[in-house]
Structure formats: structure tokens, C-alpha cells
Amino acid sequence: MSAPPVVDLPIEDERLAQDVANGLAAVEKLLRSSVESEDAFVTEASKHLIEAGGKRFRTLMVLLAAQFGDPSAPGVVPGAVVIELTHLGSLYHDDVMDEAPVRRGSPSANARWDNTVAILTGDYLFAQASDLLADLGPELIRIQAQTFSRLVQGQIRETIGPRADEDPIAHYLSVLSDKTGSLIAASGRFGALLSGAPADVEERLSRACEAIGVAWQLGDDLLDVASSGAQSGKTPGTDLKEGVKTLPVLYALAAGDHPRLTALLSSPVADEDLDEALTLLHAHPGMARARAELVAWVDRARADISGLPDIPAKGAFLALCDYVVERSG
């Protein structure tokens, strides 16, 4: 019996599919119980995003990485929950900073309650992650701390923007590595370490997962311009309307070869100009350059994955690389 697709990725090997399905179920159970509080409101707010769903992409990375050691090792499921709680906590904070009204198709916590509740709920999830982490040992605690430091620094650098003497494109890619890639890299490292995989496998998995994470985000950049909306889960042009300068936008602005497009992209795009901006940007060479950058990150991941032991999980990671490229169009 095959496991349900995760991020639309069917796992062909039946035993691996069943292992991953069992792991996902165990993670989901512990994830929900780990945020239970004596205070009913704290429990409700903490489960708000858990119950809204999500791809559990980082959980998948932990579980696949654990296949290179003993996937049934007792720390694997708690380690995956630590990663997922960290991710969820960061989403509560992101929605406050972005003033986002919706998350995963439901009202965001800040919209349902207020900013203070959302911030404190995110903090609570970080605390619960730390509680689980304390049982996994000092090495995992240090990795989590270093990862969280990168995540926060990436968010700060995104908020402040590039320095006057800094290349905006290099700045953007660096932010993606820290803000998005770091936690996905930690997912691979957690799975390898907690399953007892060899050190060289751990390093390869960490690097590959980070590259996949950056490529995934670059795929979202492309989908914001070119998708129908169903692919990316949000209305096309959302980033343009919010004035977010994603990689295709940065390439188009750097080229400066289309005055009208440059004028449209230099500030948040108004509703009445959105169709024109999307049409012009979709046709601009910046889209092809952004996709080439995505492919380059996926190729980095493949290079590390190619050196892994030849087990079904290796094939699953390679299939994930193919999927990341294909979903970008």
C-alpha cells in the first residue's frame, strides 16, 4: 500500500511509503499533544495552524533522512516535531509582520485574535519545541540554536533590505538560504543524526536539503507570476501587489530594459495595473534567469544526493528534486 502523496510527491517504494506514512502519523499525534495546555485558550490558539493543515514538508525531510540510519530510532519523531513546531511558530510571527489576514486558507491568528496573541502563541510553540529538544541531547540543541539564529538573521536582513553597496540579487539569495533553507537543512541533519547515519551522509543531507529549500522558494517566486493560483496556493501577483521584490522582479529591475515594466515594479503594483505587470514580467528574460537559478540550486542538491547510499530514500530525494523543477513550470 502506498502512502498518500506528500507535497504531491508519490513515493514509489512500498516499504518506504509505508514507513513515511507511519512516521507522518506519529509526528502528527505528538505535534498535537505537545501543544496541549491546561489553559484551553492557549491550546486553541496553538492548534490553530496545526489544524489548518500544511504540507509537513520539513517532516518529510526528517523522515527521509532518517532512512539512512535507523528510521525507528526513538528520537526521530520528536526531532521532526521540534522542526515542525519551530516552523509553525515562525509562521505566527511572519503573519504579524506581514499583516497577513489569511494563512492556509483560514484566518491568520493575528486576524482571528490580535497581534499580541499571535506573537505569544508563536513564542509558546518555540518553548514547547525546546522542551522536546532537551531530551534529544546537547548536539541537537546547538544545531537548533544555530538554525534559529540564521532564521532570525535572515528575517532581519529581509526587513532591512540590502546595503547601499550590496548586490540586491546576492542579498535576496542569502536571505532565502537563511530564512527558508536553514530550517530545511536542519530537517535533513536531524533525521540523519537521530537515526545514527554516518557523518558524511549527515553533511550531504544537510547541504542537499538546504538547496532544495531555496529552490522551492524560488519556485514560489515563479509561480506568483506564472501560475493559475491552484499551484502556488495564492492569487497570482500577490507578491507584486505587496511590493515584494522576488528574483524575477530583481532580474527585470537590474536589466532596466523595459521602462514601463521598471516603473510598475518599482513600487507595489496597483490592482488596475496587475494584469499588465504580470504579462510584461512573464515575457521578460528575468523569468528564464530566475528559473535557471532554481535549476542550479536543484543541481547542487542532486550532486550531494548522488553520493548517498543507494537505498529507496535516495530515489525519493531525487524524485523530489525533479518535482521542485517541474512545479515551477
Stockholm file with secondary structure:
# STOCKHOLM 1.0

chainA/1-329         MSAPPVVDLPIEDERLAQDVANGLAAVEKLLRSSVESEDAFVTEASKHLIEAGGKRFRTLMVLLAAQFGDPSAPGVVPGAVVIELTHLGSLYHDDVMDEAPVRRGSPSANARWDNTVAILTGDYLFAQASDLLADLGPELIRIQAQTFSRLVQGQIRETIGPRADEDPIAHYLSVLSDKTGSLIAASGRFGALLSGAPADVEERLSRACEAIGVAWQLGDDLLDVASSGAQSGKTPGTDLKEGVKTLPVLYALAAGDHPRLTALLSSPVADEDLDEALTLLHAHPGMARARAELVAWVDRARADISGLPDIPAKGAFLALCDYVVERSG
#=GR chainA/1-329 SS CCCCCBTTBCCCSHHHHHHHHHHHHHHHHHHHHHTCCSSHHHHHHHHHHHHTCCCCHHHHHHHHHHTTSCTTCTTHHHHHHHHHHHHHHHHHHHHHHHTCSEETTEECHHHHSCHHHHHHHHHHHHHHHHHHHTTTCHHHHHHHHHHHHHHHHHHHHHHHCCCTTSCHHHHHHHHHIIIIIHHHHHHHHHHHHHHTCCHHHHHHHHHHHHHHHHHHHHHHHHHHHHCCSTTTTSCTTHHHHTTCCCHHHHHHHHHCCCHHHHHHHTSCCCGGGHHHHHHHHHHSHHHHHHHHHHHHHHHHHHHHHTTSCSSHHHHHHHHHHHHHHHHTC
#=GC SS_cons         CCCCCBTTBCCCSHHHHHHHHHHHHHHHHHHHHHTCCSSHHHHHHHHHHHHTCCCCHHHHHHHHHHTTSCTTCTTHHHHHHHHHHHHHHHHHHHHHHHTCSEETTEECHHHHSCHHHHHHHHHHHHHHHHHHHTTTCHHHHHHHHHHHHHHHHHHHHHHHCCCTTSCHHHHHHHHHIIIIIHHHHHHHHHHHHHHTCCHHHHHHHHHHHHHHHHHHHHHHHHHHHHCCSTTTTSCTTHHHHTTCCCHHHHHHHHHCCCHHHHHHHTSCCCGGGHHHHHHHHHHSHHHHHHHHHHHHHHHHHHHHHTTSCSSHHHHHHHHHHHHHHHHTC
//
